[in-house]
Amino acid sequence: YFKSMPDKHKVKVVTMDMWRTYKDVVNAQLPGRDIVVDRWHVVRMANEALESVRKRIRKELNTRQRLKLKDDRFILLEREHNLLPEQRERMLCWFELHPELELAYRAKESFHEIYTCGSKAEAQEFARAWVRSLPSEIEFAFDAPRTALKNWWDEVFNFYDHQVTNAYTESTNRLAKDINRMGRGYSFEVMRARLIYEKQARKPTTKLRGHKPKKGVHDNAMSRFSALDEETRTIEYGPHIP
């Protein structure tokens, strides 16, 4: 695909997840372009690390406690500044019972801050400090994000040079997967038709056009004049992909 792709010269930057094959293809077919690792894939690793600590703790609990901790996992995965007071209280209760869970949560929160720094240099220094500050009790769980920073350092922090993500592509891929799952194995042709031509994918817009009446005209005359000049047109802008 990339060998025959037209207008390669227009490509300035490439966003991807952390798969070595993607990087090799870009370096071979689009040499010299900056690669940006999608930030969602980076921070997701910290969330998964926290989840591994939570699941490890869950094994030591009774059935009732396991269910409660399972229900509260979404609180732990949420950013702290988004928590409601009652959610924060529930989270702190778990921290009192299991200090290592708080260590993992703080490490997760701190990792997210890599993308809130004021500059690329500041973010890189913050990441180095994050790696050094990992507590030994939960270090094992955060091996994946730590290794990713080491192996994809330039690509992770290229985000500060280009401020691009892969969100649109990921959203489109998710939509395609959902449609394919509901169809239980569509052919490519059917999938393409469902994505492009299905009724829900097309959103026509009705636009009313008319001329405003002159000022000072009587209300009845104004409404009659406006109704005569009003034109209804249906404009379709093509398939809508959220």
C-alpha positions as MATLAB code, in Angstrom:
seq = 'YFKSMPDKHKVKVVTMDMWRTYKDVVNAQLPGRDIVVDRWHVVRMANEALESVRKRIRKELNTRQRLKLKDDRFILLEREHNLLPEQRERMLCWFELHPELELAYRAKESFHEIYTCGSKAEAQEFARAWVRSLPSEIEFAFDAPRTALKNWWDEVFNFYDHQVTNAYTESTNRLAKDINRMGRGYSFEVMRARLIYEKQARKPTTKLRGHKPKKGVHDNAMSRFSALDEETRTIEYGPHIP';
ca = [
       0.000    0.000    0.000;
       2.658    2.521    0.971;
       4.789    1.704   -2.071;
       1.979    2.799   -4.395;
       0.492    5.527   -2.190;
       0.129    8.789   -4.135;
       1.331   12.172   -2.863;
       3.757   10.773   -0.323;
       5.495   14.123   -0.265;
       2.463   15.612    1.487;
       2.929   13.399    4.549;
       4.629   15.396    7.292;
       4.112   13.235   10.377;
       2.798    9.727   11.144;
       0.843    8.731   14.254;
       0.772    5.089   15.348;
       0.649    2.708   18.255;
       3.768    0.959   19.503;
       4.180   -1.816   16.968;
       7.666   -2.222   15.529;
       6.394   -3.266   12.091;
       4.544    0.036   11.676;
       7.716    1.924   12.488;
       9.803   -0.142   10.070;
       7.323    0.450    7.233;
       7.231    4.197    7.829;
      11.010    4.435    7.970;
      11.282    2.471    4.726;
       8.501    4.123    2.730;
       8.314    7.581    4.332;
      11.881    8.254    5.432;
      12.573   11.380    7.402;
       9.038   11.820    8.720;
       8.537   12.233   12.435;
       6.657    9.416   14.156;
       4.330   10.182   17.060;
       3.145    7.373   19.323;
      -0.535    7.909   20.029;
      -0.841    9.242   23.561;
      -3.882    7.078   24.341;
      -1.822    3.920   23.837;
       0.871    5.297   26.122;
      -1.328    6.257   29.085;
      -3.376    3.077   28.680;
      -0.332    1.100   29.816;
      -0.354    2.931   33.147;
      -4.048    2.130   33.550;
      -3.346   -1.525   32.810;
      -0.529   -1.522   35.365;
      -2.919   -0.220   38.017;
      -5.421   -2.890   37.007;
      -2.818   -5.618   37.491;
      -2.211   -4.430   41.060;
      -5.952   -4.264   41.733;
      -6.470   -7.808   40.438;
      -3.588   -9.093   42.526;
      -5.172   -7.616   45.655;
      -8.599   -8.930   44.686;
      -7.376  -12.525   44.909;
      -6.813  -12.072   48.637;
     -10.350  -10.811   49.359;
     -13.568  -12.600   50.186;
     -16.380  -12.770   47.647;
     -18.184   -9.650   48.877;
     -15.013   -7.563   48.931;
     -13.969   -8.819   45.503;
     -17.248   -7.677   43.999;
     -16.972   -4.267   45.636;
     -13.422   -3.764   44.395;
     -14.486   -4.853   40.927;
     -17.296   -2.290   40.934;
     -14.912    0.434   42.092;
     -12.304   -0.188   39.410;
     -13.748    2.628   37.302;
     -13.127    5.031   40.169;
      -9.490    3.965   40.263;
      -9.113    4.359   36.509;
     -10.609    7.852   36.554;
      -8.332   10.873   36.825;
      -8.325   12.168   40.375;
      -9.420   15.687   39.444;
     -12.586   14.226   37.880;
     -13.713   12.281   40.949;
     -16.829   13.216   42.850;
     -16.485   13.621   46.654;
     -18.243   10.314   47.358;
     -16.040    8.527   44.823;
     -12.919    9.966   46.402;
     -14.095    8.769   49.810;
     -14.594    5.214   48.553;
     -11.179    5.275   46.933;
      -9.481    6.444   50.133;
     -11.130    3.595   52.033;
      -9.477    1.102   49.702;
      -6.146    2.895   50.110;
      -6.330    2.546   53.898;
      -6.899   -1.184   53.558;
      -4.336   -1.720   50.789;
      -1.492    0.833   50.688;
       0.032   -0.747   47.583;
      -3.148    0.133   45.698;
      -2.570    3.784   46.539;
       1.036    3.519   45.362;
      -0.154    2.135   42.039;
      -2.832    4.803   41.731;
      -0.355    7.618   42.409;
       2.051    6.147   39.869;
      -0.749    6.002   37.309;
      -1.793    9.583   37.981;
       1.786   10.794   37.777;
       2.352    8.982   34.485;
      -0.606   10.811   32.927;
       1.069   14.106   33.838;
       3.734   13.436   31.212;
       1.279   14.932   28.723;
       0.497   18.061   30.731;
       3.975   19.571   30.869;
       4.772   22.958   29.411;
       7.449   21.794   26.993;
       9.068   18.729   25.486;
      12.182   19.102   27.638;
      10.091   19.438   30.782;
       8.067   16.342   29.863;
      11.221   14.304   29.271;
      12.681   15.309   32.614;
       9.360   14.531   34.289;
       9.361   11.051   32.707;
      12.898   10.348   33.925;
      11.876   11.386   37.432;
       8.786    9.174   37.204;
      10.891    6.112   36.372;
      13.268    6.823   39.264;
      10.419    7.346   41.736;
       8.565    4.069   41.170;
       8.171    2.310   44.550;
       9.675   -1.163   44.667;
       6.353   -2.636   45.864;
       4.615   -1.900   42.558;
       7.578   -1.593   40.197;
       6.823   -4.973   38.634;
       3.384   -3.812   37.495;
       4.715   -0.758   35.675;
       7.378   -2.573   33.691;
       5.476   -2.118   30.401;
       5.192    1.698   30.482;
       8.760    1.969   31.737;
      10.030   -0.205   28.876;
       7.898    1.689   26.352;
       9.457    4.977   27.404;
      12.894    3.453   26.944;
      12.217    1.901   23.523;
       9.994    4.650   22.071;
      11.411    7.717   23.790;
      11.660    9.989   20.737;
       8.308    8.894   19.316;
       6.486    9.431   22.627;
       7.794   12.957   23.094;
       7.399   13.955   19.453;
       3.832   14.641   20.575;
       5.080   17.953   21.921;
       6.349   18.913   18.467;
       3.195   18.025   16.539;
       0.243   17.704   18.976;
      -1.438   14.982   16.899;
      -3.226   11.803   17.972;
      -4.763    8.758   16.337;
      -8.190    9.343   17.898;
     -10.146    9.639   14.628;
      -8.686    6.433   13.188;
      -9.235    4.534   16.435;
     -12.856    5.708   16.554;
     -13.449    4.611   12.960;
     -11.832    1.222   13.583;
     -14.026    0.709   16.640;
     -17.127    1.525   14.596;
     -16.109   -1.011   11.949;
     -15.452   -3.687   14.582;
     -18.838   -3.092   16.196;
     -20.632   -3.423   12.855;
     -18.682   -6.569   11.973;
     -19.462   -8.146   15.347;
     -23.178   -7.521   14.906;
     -23.057   -9.065   11.436;
     -21.033  -12.099   12.571;
     -18.582  -12.081    9.707;
     -19.425   -9.674    6.891;
     -17.417   -9.768    3.676;
     -15.284   -6.722    2.916;
     -17.790   -5.517    0.314;
     -20.680   -5.711    2.773;
     -18.646   -4.008    5.495;
     -17.763   -1.186    3.122;
     -21.395   -0.762    2.110;
     -22.565   -0.756    5.728;
     -20.033    1.891    6.689;
     -20.630    4.193    3.727;
     -24.172    3.664    2.472;
     -26.219    2.575    5.480;
     -29.047    4.973    6.310;
     -27.598    5.799    9.726;
     -24.333    6.800    8.080;
     -25.915    9.481    5.933;
     -27.163   12.621    7.593;
     -28.982   14.942    5.173;
     -29.411   18.492    6.366;
     -32.492   20.550    5.565;
     -31.658   24.169    4.984;
     -34.211   26.979    4.778;
     -33.325   29.958    2.675;
     -35.309   33.161    2.378;
     -35.119   36.920    2.242;
     -35.795   39.062    5.253;
     -38.726   41.480    4.735;
     -38.114   45.185    4.798;
     -38.431   46.974    8.107;
     -41.738   48.656    8.836;
     -43.899   46.176    6.942;
     -47.062   45.067    8.811;
     -46.763   41.764   10.709;
     -49.264   39.886    8.511;
     -47.667   41.159    5.353;
     -44.243   40.306    6.731;
     -45.124   36.690    7.490;
     -46.795   36.288    4.082;
     -43.810   37.822    2.307;
     -41.364   35.613    4.191;
     -43.367   32.456    3.442;
     -43.406   33.222   -0.285;
     -39.667   33.772   -0.468;
     -38.651   30.821    1.675;
     -37.035   27.925   -0.146;
     -36.494   24.471    1.317;
     -33.470   22.541    0.132;
     -32.126   19.190    1.258;
     -28.358   19.061    1.231;
     -26.461   15.830    1.814;
     -22.867   16.071    2.927;
     -22.053   12.398    2.454;
     -21.509    9.565    4.923;
     -21.102   10.562    8.538;
     -18.370    8.735   10.415;
     -18.365    9.793   14.086;
];
